Amino acid sequence: MILIIIIIRCTLIIKQFHHVVNENRRERRKLDEKFQEEFDSLLSNYTELLLGEENEELKEKVQVWMLYTYMSKNMPGLVKHWNAKFPDGKQTIVQIVSEIKKMNEIRKQNQK
């Protein structure tokens, strides 16, 4: 009889634990979605200020450019290894960087 009571209590505790865990996951998703929206807004503003225009493709390119630039300054050996291992990827990065530089220069000239 005592064993049955213990099993029932443990089952209830486990159900409560799962409920709390699931609630925490839902809250985290809400926070993650909110953060994603806020960060996307920051990236949109940065892209527009940098290039003079903003769209999803440009935001993606700016994000790749920023991350690649950051990594190349902080872990140059890793980036050098990646460049050697993925020459097509490196060429894509070169094209993205070139496009961003051109667009930024055009924006600067248009502001004068």
URCORMO-V808754 format. One record per run of one state. SS is the DSSP state (2 for helix, 1 for strand, 0 for the rest). FROM is the first residue (numbers start at 0). TO is the last residue. If there is no record, write none. Layout:
BEGIN
SS,FROM,TO / SS,FROM,TO
END
This chain:
BEGIN
0,0,0 / 2,1,50 / 0,51,54 / 2,55,73 / 0,74,74 / 2,75,84 / 0,85,85 / 2,86,110 / 0,111,111
END
